[in-house]
Amino acid sequence: MITARSLLDDAWYERYRRISALNIRSSIYDVTDRCNLRCKGCFFFSSGEHQVAKQEPDVDEWKGFIEREKERGVNLAILIGGEPTLYLDRVAAFYERLPTFCATNGQIKVPRERFPDMMVGISLWGTPDDEKQLRGKDTFAVSAANYTGDPYTYYLLTITPTQIGRVEETVRRIRDIGVKVHFQLLSNDEGADGFSWDDTQLTELRHEMDDLLERYRDTVISSRYYHEIVTTGRMLGRCFGWEECPSVSEPVDDRSPQPKRLIHFIRWASDLHTIHRCCTSATRDCATCKDGAAHMSWVMVNKRAHMRSTEDFQHWIEVYEMFAKLYRFIPW
């Protein structure tokens, strides 16, 4: 019988033991339907999700809702928007009750006296010129001033086809302010000219990310296997898509047969009643989705499939470790 112990030496088995005890159960929450930016390619606004529900203004309602989520078994609240920092009382309602991750554009500083150890992920879309074109301003200038040296912060760098060969410039800027970085790819939900991927570009980017991981190990939180999965959309001979995605909200998941999926995962709208289809949007073509978290989760829920060889299982461990680091379950 193939077991984790039979596949791993002592050092790798200890790494496996550390993550196997975590039992992460996450869900995603729209804190608000408002934002202080309007970025080309943002799935929230391009899909019209900001219009499907009227946000709940009563913080006490949020507190009661969060208690029910705890009873449902959630032990990681992933806060998105709109822009969560526009409503810090709602963020605090989560932080006071659950391990909490806040995704933000970094333009409003999370007050560390109020949220001393909350993990913050800052969206960044490349160089200042890239940012101005896609987001209307150079957001890094503000977010860097807010978060330089912050040990509970990383940048979620959304890489576009125009940035191939230039990603190091952005990684170096992030390193120089003492913050970590994680990579994901633009899915181009709004079909902006010049921002859709072809196979040659994805191959080039994969090699570039691998190189940056090797040369900036103190800055880049990633893994080569993750780079392979997110650029190819393939894992163990299977293709990512609707039939495989693990991040579909459980109450609306009518797929048959059911794939391996995140247990009790739901993405909630800001009215605390409406449920979105998945971790991105119902209008996105799953076959072209490049969402990094969805691809990480795809690996993570398929543990048994990776136990076919030592190398495959080590790849699984590395991706699970990466996820756990990004959401502060284990140290950098």
N, C-alpha and C positions, 0 to 999 in steps of 0.2 A: 504494500500500500504506500502511495506517495504521500508524504507529510511534509510540513514546513521543516521539521527537524532533519528529515532525510535529505532535503535539498540544500540546506544552508550550513556553512561552517559556523563556529561559535560567534564570530563578530557579526555576521549577517543575521544570525538567529536572535541575537540581542536586539538588533535594530527592529526586527520583525515583532518581537515581544513588546517593545515600547509602543508601537503603533496599534497592535492588535487589541490592546486594552482600552483604546480611546472610545470606540463605539459611537462615532459622530453621527448625529441625527439633525440635519439642518433643514431650514426652510427659509424662504426669501420674502421680504416684506417691503412693499412700496410705502415709504414713510409719508410721501406727499406726491401730488400730481403737478407740482410747480418746480421750476428750475431757474437758476440765474444765468444759464447759458442755453444756447440752442445749437447743438453740434450736428453737422451733416453725418448721417449714418447712425445716429442714436436710435436704437430699436424702440425705446419707450415712446418717443414722439412720432417717429415715422410710421409706427403701427397704429397710432391713435389710442394707445393705452391710457394716455393722460385724460381721455374723455369718457372712459367706460364707467367710472365710478366717482362719486363726490366724496372727497376726503373727510374723515371723521375728525371734527375739531376738538372733541372732549377728551382730554388726557386721561381722565378716569376710565373712559371706555377702552382706551388703549391698554391701561393697566389690567383691567379685567380680561381682555382678549389675550394678553401675554400670559396671564396665569393659566388660561385654558390651553394655550400652546404648550406650556410646561407640562401640563397634565397629559397632553397628547404625545409627550416624549421628546419634544424638541430640546436639544442641548446646544444649538448654535443658531443664533439669529443673524441673518445676513441682510443688512439694511441698505436699500437702494432708493431710487426716487422715480422721478425728479431728483431733487437735491436734498438729502436728509438734514444737512446742517441748517437749513432754513427753519427747522422745527426741533430744536435741541431738547425740549421737554419730552417729545415723543421718543427721541433717541435715548434719553435718560430713563424712560419707563422700561425700555428693553435692558439697558445696561445694568440697572438695579436688580434685574430678575434673571438674566440669562447671559452666558458668554455671548458677546456681541461684536460683530464686525460692521464697520461703517464705510460704505463706498461713497466717495465724495470727489468733486472736482477741485477741492483744495482752496477755493476762493474765500471760504469762511473758515477760520481756524477753530478746530475743536479745542475748547478750553481744557487743558490738562489738569487743572485743579479740580475739575468736575468729572473728567473721564481719564484718570491717570494712566490706566493700562489698557484702554480699548484699542484694538487694532484698527487702523485706518488705512484704507487703500485709495490712493489718489489716481484718478484717470489722467492719462497723458497721451497725446496723439502725435508725438514726434518733435521735430525741431520747431523753433519759433515760427518759421514760415509755414510749416505744416499746420501748426495750431491756428494761426491766423486764417488760413484758408478754410479749415474744417470747423473751427470753433469760434471764429470771430475775434480771438485775442490770444496772446501768449500767456497761457494760464500758468506756466512754470514759474514765471517771474513772481507771481503772487504766492503760489503754493510753496515754493522753495523758501520764501521769507517766513511763511507760517510754520514750516516743518523741518527746517534744517537740523540735522542731528537727532531727530526724534526716533527712539529705539522701537516704537510701536507703530511705525509707518512704513509703507512701501508704495512705490509707484506701479500702477498697472499700465504698462506701456502697450497701447494698441498700435500695432505696426501695420502700415499700409504698403501697397506695391511701390509707391513712389519713394519709400524710405530704404529700399534694398541697397546695401552697400554703405548706408549712412547711419545705421542704428547705433554704432559705437559712439557717435557724437552725443547722442542723447544719454546713453549709458554712462559716459564719462561725466556728464553734467550732474547726473544723479549721484554717482560715486563721490563727486567732489563736495556734495553737501551732507555726506554721511548717512545716506538713506539707501534702502534696498530697492530692487526692481524685479518685476515679473513680466513675462511677455504674453500677449495674446494678439490675435489677428483681427483686422477689420472685416466684418461680414458684408459691408456695403449695402445695407438694407434699402437705401434710397437710390441706388444705381448711379452714384456720382461718376462722371466720366473720368477714366484713368485710375479708378480705385477698385476694380475687380481683378481677381487673381487668375493667372494661368499656371499650368503645371511647372513650367520652367522657372517662373518667379518663385513658386513655393519651394522648389528644390534649392534654389539659390539662397532663399531666406533660411531654410533649415540649416544649411552649412554655416551661414553667418551666425545664427543663434548658438549653434554648437561651439563655434570659435569663441564667441563672447562669454559663454558659460565657462569655458576653460580658462580664459584670460582674466575674467573678473569674478572669480569665485567668492570673493568677500562681498560682492554687490548683487550678483544675479542669483535669484532663487528660481531654479528651474531644473530640468533633467533632459538628457538627450532623447530619451524615449518619449517624453511629452512632446518634444519638438517634432519627432517623427509622426506621432499620432495626429497632432493638430494641423500639420502641413499636408499629410497624405489623406487624412480622413479614414485611415484603415488601421485595424488592430487585429492581429492573429488571423489575417485573411478575411476579416469582416469589414463592411463599410458602415461608417457612421450615417445616421439618418433617422427618420421617424420610427422605424422598426427597432432601432437599437438604443435610442437616446434614453438615458436613465433619469433625466430631469424633467419629466412630465408630471404635472400636479396629480397626485393620487386620485382625488375624487372625480376627475374628468378623464382618467386614463382608461379608455375602453379598448386598447389594443389586444389583439388575440392572434397568436399566443403572446403572453406577457414576457417582455425581455427582463433581464436583470435590471433593477431600478433602485433608486434611493428610497429607503423605507420611510413612509409617511411624509414624503416631500410634498409641500404645497408652496406655490407663490401667490401671496395675498395682495390684493389691491388695497389702497389706502382708506377704503370705506369699511374694512375689516370683515366684509362679507363676500365680495366678488373674488373669484379665483381665476387667475390667468392660466393659460394652457401649459406654459413651461417656463423655464428660467429666463427665456428671452421673450419672444412674442409669437402670437398665433399667425401673424402674416409672414413670418420668415420661412423661407424654403429650407427645410431641414437638411437637404442634400448639400447646401452651400454654407451651412452654419459653421463658423469658425470659433464659436464661443469656447474660451479656454477652460472655464470651470466645468462645462458640460463634457468636454473631452477628458478632463481629469477624472470626473465622476464615472465616466464610461469605463475607464481602466479600473478604478477602485472597486466598482460593484462586480467586476469579473475576476475576482481573486482566484477562484478554482480553475478557471480557464488558463490562467498564467502559471499554474503549478504543473506544467508539462515538462519544464526543464529548470535548472538552476538559474540560467540567464534570464528567462522570461519572468521567473518569480522575483528575482532581484530588481528587474525593471518595475514590477508592480510595487515593490517596497519603496523604491525611489519616488514614484509618483505619489504614493500615499503620504510619505514623509513631506514632500513638497506641499501638498494640500494642508497637512497639519501645521506646517510652519507658517503658511500664509494666513491661517486663521488662528494662530497663537495657541495651538494645543501642545506644541513642543517648541523649544528654543530654536533660533536661527541655526 
